[in-house]
Amino acid sequence: MKRDLVIKWYFPHPPEKVWECLTNPELVNQWLMKNDFKPVVGHKFQFHSKPMPKMGWDGIVYCEVLEIVPNKKLVYTWKGGPRPGVIGLDTLLTWTLSAEGEGTRIVLEHSGFKGFKNMIASMFMESGWKKGIPQRMGKVLNEMQ
């Protein structure tokens, strides 16, 4: 049992502005989660949110930056579990940006969901990626100078 998510958005902002929204930790905090992200390959960072013990998640996403192509591609691990040191979800997030007209096409690939529990988690995450994220990210992009 394996599942990957591929989600696409279009924002009427240039790739450089969308890239800033994806890589500036203060901005990421506004549309995704609290974090200590740095756009540096090899940097290990965390996202923090409300724990969901019944779902086997301690509220922390453990990540490591794997690839950066400025204004085009950002890849990092996305791992989580019931407590530090116990990982039940081990996935990969790939953000790909491309100029399209006056704006930017974003393709988000969230890959590597394996097993029944992670299939369920992928459904919740897919809903969040599709519904909440584009509105929140769009709001941040619109408010940026």
Secondary structure, DSSP 8 states (H G I E B T S, - for coil): -EEEEEEEEEESS-HHHHHHHHH-HHHHHHHT-EE---SSTT-EEEEE---BGGGTB-SEEEEEEEEEETTTEEEEEEEE-SBTTB-SEEEEEEEEEEEETTEEEEEEEEEEEESHHHHHHHHHHHHHHHHHHHHHHHHHHHH--
